[in-house]
């Protein structure tokens, strides 16, 4: 019996800092409705989807800062999305800023099943940016200030019967550039990796760095290669466009276990991509005796350095 | 002072089984001469460059088999290449079948300096194929029969002053598809990864598998992404074309630390590619505070699974 799952990537345009939460929710619900109408069972939203990408600002007032965090998921301000999804019988991935009961903060994501139950929760491991603001720069990247590194590893869970029980995993933004993260999912037999991101399109402080085309190329390259290495589908979804004067790349994409981009966003706005994923397609790569039969070909005794050191130890 | 190193990829056409060793050596020396004339300091040859890709044959006679192996490097039958390189003051990477004094066999490679001294030796870790021949198939892939997995890890060494002392590493063929291998090099500050390969262009036994274009795409994708993740240059070099009825892809390429293909072969024959590598270009990626500052951003405590298990452990 074929295991086909129709999924949607729900790319979002910018969430300016003064856009009210209910307007953002309305946009997300419109994307969800459109995807459901086209038969999607699972809809992937971006990282920090309910707010602006607030790590670009130094926010010293705790009350101002805490407005961006969810103390429970779903809390009251995101409840309408959860209710609509349950009504439609559609599941979704969404990224959000998490504040725990003990005051710890994480850049987190969840996958919610078609019945509204939480299937899986993840906390971003690879936080970019800095803890201290860079002097004299209008735009910051303060993820290391506002979040702790994820402490849940790279968990997976099986989706429901109606989805053909795929092994689901998650990454968030910068994680997609770290092959260690993908391999931890691949070693658990992941069949679909959901990813949300907010990635700068250029240096908002006017530095002479790579352009938006090069950055979109890197974003897509990372997903293509890691999907191929781990014989998994991937849905990688941007918040895109000009958010309060800081540009974000689009390029949301759905990538096959062969590393082929089967759908890619063309706008920097709210936009839905769809694909029918054959969940058994990964077996071309990782079935017994194949090129990516991990148990047959991997040599963990030669990889110890990967866990024994964080940074570079170069020869003299 | 800028650190520019001119390198060459010396792609080779097929080495049919009955092509005499001295003819193969003459072709390699012609490639070396051409590269040196154009100013190359380091020339990268393919995997198992001195012979046909003999793991495609089941060879049960030990004397027949041992003809393909080098008992020392350089031994008499490859000496002319070493001598010419030393005369030209050019270094090179070359892959060969190694037979040790104790009778162990490896799929190996060396980098030789411009003075003819061995700079570095590597033994392929990721052996594809099978140990036992597949019944009723004309063409085999018996690397697991003819070689032991490499036992040297992923060593690096610095090149000489005249090359601006780059940190050099090596991979062989299938290794390039395994991000663990690249990361072990990246964690040692590698600046240039040399790779030789023999990769099937199609199923020589007539199976309905991926075509040559798709396989070349995968070969290039793997090098682009891993070069980018590890902020390193890479030179990836094929033995290409129809070797005794079994087709090999070409697509030899030189890839920047940004994952950009700066040169790529167009033929399936003996062909030299050249590029001037700015060895400091990788600093765009991995300098302190940058996206791939490994020590700042990696989280080895979350990666333990990579060394604790070889194969997939999927949820129930």
Interface residues (C-beta under 8 A of the other chain):
Chain A: X125 X126 X127 X128 X130 X149 X150 X153 X154 X156 X157 X158 X167 X174 X177 X178 X179 X180 X182 X183 X184 X186 X187 X188 X189 X210 X214 X217 X218 X221 X222 X224 X225 X226 X228 X229 X258 X259 X286 X289 X291 X292 X293 X294 X295 X296 X297 X298 X299 X300 X302 X303 X304 X305 X306 X307 X308 X309 X310 X311 X312 X313 X314 X315 X316
Chain B: X125 X126 X127 X128 X130 X149 X150 X153 X154 X156 X157 X158 X167 X174 X177 X178 X179 X180 X182 X183 X184 X186 X187 X188 X189 X210 X214 X217 X218 X221 X222 X224 X225 X226 X228 X229 X258 X259 X286 X289 X291 X292 X293 X294 X295 X296 X297 X298 X299 X300 X302 X303 X304 X305 X306 X307 X308 X309 X310 X311 X312 X313 X314 X315 X316
